């Protein structure tokens, strides 16, 4: 049997022997197996009838809550191994034979109830490189949590509420977990929906009041509270209202917060680089652990990271036709 070939074809297409796999396609692609790594919208598609989908049961459930019915999914197939990628609940990397290891979206560090990406050796590595530029090295999570707790503490001293914003799936549950000691805690309804599925999967998230942005915007308490909310511009109607009516301060959480001007662009009062992706150093470590003959990079700094890998002696190039657009970062 010859080696696997990897191409971009509406997804990442892997041909190995007689079997075709397509990984995280944006729309239906004919294949023997389709792999859905996790339930962020930019990795999701509406499957055609009869598609054989490999995904974790948590991914299937989270996808359904977001309007994507993956149908019957399988977690095992011959010659295929799924590994925790540490990105969000249910996220998986996949290893196909000894040939191909695909990270999906991956984190390089343990955070709260999430582990870090598990790796295996493979001849070909297909990896996400969202933060594949040397300026993106994230601080220790414990340090960041401590800084945010003291920010909230000083807001409470002044009777001021705090809105913590991040992606509704993944980041918002980490925020719910890390900052659960504050009372009252209020969950935006989009966050509450995702929290519930996490609780069903055994993640200990504290119950809190659910906030319906249409009905409840004028009935929040005056005084300090913490709200966990999807990322939203400080200039959006809701956030402008929470600032004006309650004096709330807005805190944004994203790896992009390491870039200059991020907080300003988002209209946030503060921003912190809490990420569910590998930072630059973790990406390099991941490549070393997989020890591949060939690396294909996707997302973010794909070309730049491939160039850096070549300088380190690896064969690497971006899988250019499979790039996410900038709007995907906003939507997930
Ligand atoms: Zn993701």
Boltz pocket constraint, residues with backbone or C-beta under 6 A from the ligand:
constraints:
  - pocket:
      binder: B
      contacts: [[A, 38], [A, 40], [A, 87], [A, 105], [A, 332]]
      max_distance: 6.0
